[in-house]
């Protein structure tokens, strides 16, 4: 991990660790609450000004990226493997919340969604310096690999399989409202995006479907 100023001068560099998994890792770093979060084998918090490691925990790594959630006064980091970690000191507050093989969780308010062929919605709440968890529903869209992360928009969740089959899921109930084969070809590695009121679904061959998001 390295930090550069806008003139290209390196401020610091730190050798994290060598991935042990044969396929390596693809988790993106996360800058939140004055800390740089990086997850290879350890989940690490680094001071972005100095490169000093503030804390680290050995937690199951994934190809998806960690995300952050604000619960009252508590800032929590959520990993794709279902761990919840307190940002301030790295304390593990919960495990087994959900699980994703390749994608990242998505957060909306106090609910985190873990969406792949078997997915779940979990409500988190602050309880003192810790949290409570409540599984709201489970869902089972098309059985396949989900490399790209799903996206939340206007009460709906959109998820795309590696073969570009797009599912629309009711975020309140987990019901699969529709499935549509987009026939993009290639493999749908990119995560879904919503911009300008439109839904963008892409494949690694450069093909992109642009849809008006709805049930």
KETIMI-643110 format. One line per field, with one value per residue (C-alpha): residue number from 1; residue in three letters; y, z, x; chain. Coordinates in nm, 4 decimals. Layout:
REM residues N
nr	[NUM, ...] $
rest	[ALA, ...] $
Y	[Y, ...] $
Z	[Z, ...] $
X	[X, ...] $
kette	[A, ...] $
***
This chain:
REM residues 215
nr	[1, 2, 3, 4, 5, 6, 7, 8, 9, 10, 11, 12, 13, 14, 15, 16, 17, 18, 19, 20, 21, 22, 23, 24, 25, 26, 27, 28, 29, 30, 31, 32, 33, 34, 35, 36, 37, 38, 39, 40, 41, 42, 43, 44, 45, 46, 47, 48, 49, 50, 51, 52, 53, 54, 55, 56, 57, 58, 59, 60, 61, 62, 63, 64, 65, 66, 67, 68, 69, 70, 71, 72, 73, 74, 75, 76, 77, 78, 79, 80, 81, 82, 83, 84, 85, 86, 87, 88, 89, 90, 91, 92, 93, 94, 95, 96, 97, 98, 99, 100, 101, 102, 103, 104, 105, 106, 107, 108, 109, 110, 111, 112, 113, 114, 115, 116, 117, 118, 119, 120, 121, 122, 123, 124, 125, 126, 127, 128, 129, 130, 131, 132, 133, 134, 135, 136, 137, 138, 139, 140, 141, 142, 143, 144, 145, 146, 147, 148, 149, 150, 151, 152, 153, 154, 155, 156, 157, 158, 159, 160, 161, 162, 163, 164, 165, 166, 167, 168, 169, 170, 171, 172, 173, 174, 175, 176, 177, 178, 179, 180, 181, 182, 183, 184, 185, 186, 187, 188, 189, 190, 191, 192, 193, 194, 195, 196, 197, 198, 199, 200, 201, 202, 203, 204, 205, 206, 207, 208, 209, 210, 211, 212, 213, 214, 215] $
rest	[UNK, UNK, UNK, UNK, UNK, UNK, UNK, UNK, UNK, UNK, UNK, UNK, UNK, UNK, UNK, UNK, UNK, UNK, UNK, UNK, UNK, UNK, UNK, UNK, UNK, UNK, UNK, UNK, UNK, UNK, UNK, UNK, UNK, UNK, UNK, UNK, UNK, UNK, UNK, UNK, UNK, UNK, UNK, UNK, UNK, UNK, UNK, UNK, UNK, UNK, UNK, UNK, UNK, UNK, UNK, UNK, UNK, UNK, UNK, UNK, UNK, UNK, UNK, UNK, UNK, UNK, UNK, UNK, UNK, UNK, UNK, UNK, UNK, UNK, UNK, UNK, UNK, UNK, UNK, UNK, UNK, UNK, UNK, UNK, UNK, UNK, UNK, UNK, UNK, UNK, UNK, UNK, UNK, UNK, UNK, UNK, UNK, UNK, UNK, UNK, UNK, UNK, UNK, UNK, UNK, UNK, UNK, UNK, UNK, UNK, UNK, UNK, UNK, UNK, UNK, UNK, UNK, UNK, UNK, UNK, UNK, UNK, UNK, UNK, UNK, UNK, UNK, UNK, UNK, UNK, UNK, UNK, UNK, UNK, UNK, UNK, UNK, UNK, UNK, UNK, UNK, UNK, UNK, UNK, UNK, UNK, UNK, UNK, UNK, UNK, UNK, UNK, UNK, UNK, UNK, UNK, UNK, UNK, UNK, UNK, UNK, UNK, UNK, UNK, UNK, UNK, UNK, UNK, UNK, UNK, UNK, UNK, UNK, UNK, UNK, UNK, UNK, UNK, UNK, UNK, UNK, UNK, UNK, UNK, UNK, UNK, UNK, UNK, UNK, UNK, UNK, UNK, UNK, UNK, UNK, UNK, UNK, UNK, UNK, UNK, UNK, UNK, UNK, UNK, UNK, UNK, UNK, UNK, UNK, UNK, UNK, UNK, UNK, UNK, UNK] $
Y	[0.0000, 0.3417, 0.7067, 0.9822, 1.3527, 1.5125, 1.6087, 1.2424, 1.2432, 0.9299, 1.0020, 0.6431, 0.2783, -0.0297, -0.3954, -0.5563, -0.9323, -1.1840, -1.3462, -1.7139, -1.8018, -1.9311, -1.6910, -1.3912, -1.1318, -0.8446, -0.6626, -0.2848, -0.0630, 0.1424, 0.4932, 0.5691, 0.7497, 0.8572, 0.5014, 0.3097, -0.0414, -0.3140, -0.6849, -0.9447, -1.2168, -0.9772, -0.7000, -0.3977, -0.0359, 0.1962, 0.5624, 0.7275, 1.0127, 0.8050, 0.4446, 0.3190, 0.0024, 0.0871, -0.2610, -0.5898, -0.9016, -1.2397, -1.2792, -1.4882, -1.3115, -1.2874, -1.1459, -0.8968, -0.5704, -0.4666, -0.1947, 0.0449, 0.1023, 0.3760, 0.2519, 0.5395, 0.6481, 0.3233, 0.2861, -0.0796, -0.2547, -0.5483, -0.8145, -1.0318, -1.3337, -1.1963, -1.0411, -0.7101, -0.5190, -0.1988, 0.0614, 0.2368, -0.0582, -0.3636, -0.5517, -0.8264, -0.7609, -1.0395, -1.3248, -1.5299, -1.2434, -1.3564, -1.4882, -1.3968, -1.5887, -1.3103, -0.9926, -0.7256, -0.6655, -0.3644, -0.1328, 0.0691, 0.2437, -0.0155, -0.3160, -0.5056, -0.7310, -1.0333, -1.1207, -1.4185, -1.7403, -1.7697, -1.4303, -1.2583, -0.9223, -0.8509, -0.5534, -0.4345, -0.2164, -0.0602, -0.2028, -0.0191, -0.0725, -0.3750, -0.4663, -0.6930, -0.8677, -0.9730, -1.1701, -1.0251, -1.2644, -1.5028, -1.5092, -1.7512, -1.5904, -1.7817, -2.0438, -1.9428, -1.7477, -1.3783, -1.2146, -0.8542, -0.6892, -0.6206, -0.2686, -0.1156, 0.1397, 0.2683, -0.0334, -0.2861, -0.4923, -0.5812, -0.8754, -1.0270, -1.3769, -1.4512, -1.5454, -1.2053, -1.3169, -1.0121, -1.0603, -0.7931, -0.8511, -0.6749, -0.5293, -0.5437, -0.9127, -1.0844, -1.1922, -1.2361, -1.0156, -1.0916, -1.2632, -1.1481, -1.2948, -1.0071, -1.2232, -1.0005, -1.2794, -1.3126, -1.3272, -1.0653, -0.9736, -0.6016, -0.4858, -0.3256, 0.0528, 0.3035, 0.6505, 0.9172, 0.7035, 0.4193, 0.0724, -0.0351, -0.4077, -0.5017, -0.8033, -0.8436, -0.8382, -0.4714, -0.5212, -0.3160, -0.3212, 0.0055, -0.0368, 0.1737, 0.0190, -0.1108, -0.4255] $
Z	[0.0000, -0.0887, -0.0640, -0.3090, -0.3112, -0.6171, -0.7542, -0.7654, -0.4627, -0.2519, 0.1106, 0.2345, 0.1284, 0.3339, 0.2369, 0.3630, 0.3112, 0.0300, -0.0581, 0.0283, -0.2050, -0.5472, -0.7270, -0.5205, -0.3970, -0.5483, -0.2470, -0.2931, -0.0111, 0.1854, 0.3183, 0.6069, 0.9411, 0.8988, 0.8376, 0.5261, 0.5421, 0.3439, 0.3433, 0.2060, 0.4673, 0.7588, 0.7782, 0.8451, 0.9412, 0.8271, 0.9128, 0.5689, 0.6651, 0.7862, 0.6707, 1.0296, 1.0920, 1.3608, 1.4039, 1.2197, 1.2532, 1.0825, 0.9147, 0.6206, 0.3004, -0.0118, -0.3625, -0.2654, -0.0885, 0.2673, 0.3177, 0.6021, 0.7989, 1.0489, 1.3442, 1.5794, 1.7094, 1.5930, 1.2620, 1.1542, 0.8772, 0.7142, 0.5227, 0.2434, 0.4684, 0.7220, 0.9868, 1.1541, 1.2915, 1.4969, 1.3012, 1.6041, 1.7337, 1.5109, 1.7647, 1.5979, 1.6977, 1.5056, 1.2669, 1.0308, 0.9403, 0.5775, 0.3161, -0.0364, -0.2495, -0.4906, -0.4469, -0.1785, 0.0647, -0.0010, 0.2755, 0.2943, 0.6257, 0.9039, 0.6718, 0.4950, 0.1988, 0.1015, -0.2495, -0.4611, -0.5529, -0.1839, -0.0180, 0.2945, 0.4436, 0.7999, 1.0193, 1.2533, 1.5589, 1.8066, 2.1577, 2.3743, 2.2169, 2.0238, 1.7830, 1.7488, 1.4280, 1.2973, 0.9735, 0.7905, 0.4953, 0.2678, -0.1100, -0.3880, -0.7290, -1.0270, -0.9119, -1.0592, -0.9695, -0.8945, -0.9563, -0.9634, -0.6624, -0.6582, -0.6312, -0.4275, -0.5904, -0.4859, -0.2731, -0.5278, -0.5483, -0.8868, -0.9135, -1.2180, -1.2709, -1.4514, -1.7542, -1.7414, -1.6042, -1.4233, -1.1163, -0.9570, -0.5854, -0.3508, -0.0801, 0.1760, 0.1382, -0.0629, -0.3282, -0.6742, -0.8880, -1.2263, -1.4061, -1.7456, -1.9729, -2.1097, -2.3432, -2.3095, -2.3852, -2.2098, -1.8303, -1.6188, -1.3763, -1.3338, -1.0484, -1.1298, -1.1228, -1.1151, -1.2573, -1.3934, -1.3043, -1.5274, -1.4477, -1.6144, -1.6461, -1.8123, -1.9227, -1.9594, -2.3391, -2.3315, -2.3849, -2.1574, -2.1167, -2.0074, -1.8456, -1.6694, -1.3191, -1.2052, -1.0858] $
X	[0.0000, 0.1334, 0.0325, 0.1256, 0.0517, -0.1072, 0.2352, 0.3352, 0.5643, 0.5428, 0.4576, 0.4865, 0.4817, 0.4134, 0.4568, 0.1362, 0.1664, 0.1831, -0.1518, -0.1579, -0.4457, -0.3421, -0.5769, -0.4697, -0.7187, -0.9154, -1.0610, -1.0466, -0.9187, -1.1702, -1.1026, -1.3396, -1.3268, -0.9651, -0.8439, -0.7412, -0.8907, -0.7118, -0.7985, -0.5591, -0.5155, -0.5507, -0.8056, -0.5851, -0.6443, -0.3653, -0.3122, -0.3512, -0.1178, 0.1784, 0.1269, 0.1373, -0.0659, -0.3222, -0.4730, -0.5134, -0.7250, -0.6867, -1.0248, -1.1358, -1.0374, -1.2513, -1.2509, -1.5189, -1.4418, -1.5317, -1.7933, -1.8709, -2.1914, -2.2780, -2.4861, -2.5565, -2.2162, -2.0567, -1.8714, -1.8590, -1.6653, -1.8448, -1.6548, -1.7980, -1.7421, -1.9918, -1.7687, -1.8550, -1.5559, -1.5496, -1.3557, -1.2059, -1.0021, -1.0611, -1.2727, -1.4784, -1.8402, -2.0147, -1.9420, -2.1550, -2.3877, -2.3876, -2.1488, -2.0431, -1.7958, -1.7025, -1.9077, -1.9381, -2.2240, -2.4460, -2.5676, -2.8869, -2.9435, -2.9239, -2.9680, -2.6904, -2.7651, -2.5577, -2.6779, -2.5739, -2.7582, -2.8427, -2.8702, -2.9980, -3.0906, -2.9750, -3.0660, -2.7906, -2.8316, -2.5923, -2.5986, -2.3479, -2.0069, -2.1370, -2.4144, -2.7157, -2.8186, -3.1596, -3.1997, -3.4996, -3.5227, -3.3400, -3.3626, -3.2714, -3.2304, -3.0859, -2.8346, -2.4981, -2.1873, -2.2328, -1.8957, -2.0168, -2.1766, -2.5490, -2.6911, -2.9787, -3.2107, -3.5541, -3.6449, -3.5187, -3.2012, -3.0541, -2.8143, -2.6467, -2.5063, -2.1814, -2.3960, -2.5729, -2.9088, -3.0445, -3.2654, -3.4827, -3.5410, -3.7826, -3.5576, -3.8394, -3.9243, -3.6499, -3.9030, -3.7525, -3.9783, -3.8244, -3.5369, -3.4159, -3.1500, -2.9456, -2.7303, -2.4246, -2.1768, -1.8429, -1.8421, -2.0171, -1.7406, -1.8238, -2.0437, -2.3774, -2.4099, -2.6937, -2.6249, -2.8544, -3.1537, -3.0338, -2.9015, -2.5766, -2.4980, -2.1691, -1.9671, -1.5920, -1.6213, -1.7214, -2.0938, -2.3178, -2.6964, -2.8564, -3.1987, -3.4579, -3.4608, -3.7991, -3.9717] $
kette	[A, A, A, A, A, A, A, A, A, A, A, A, A, A, A, A, A, A, A, A, A, A, A, A, A, A, A, A, A, A, A, A, A, A, A, A, A, A, A, A, A, A, A, A, A, A, A, A, A, A, A, A, A, A, A, A, A, A, A, A, A, A, A, A, A, A, A, A, A, A, A, A, A, A, A, A, A, A, A, A, A, A, A, A, A, A, A, A, A, A, A, A, A, A, A, A, A, A, A, A, A, A, A, A, A, A, A, A, A, A, A, A, A, A, A, A, A, A, A, A, A, A, A, A, A, A, A, A, A, A, A, A, A, A, A, A, A, A, A, A, A, A, A, A, A, A, A, A, A, A, A, A, A, A, A, A, A, A, A, A, A, A, A, A, A, A, A, A, A, A, A, A, A, A, A, A, A, A, A, A, A, A, A, A, A, A, A, A, A, A, A, A, A, A, A, A, A, A, A, A, A, A, A, A, A, A, A, A, A, A, A, A, A, A, A] $
***
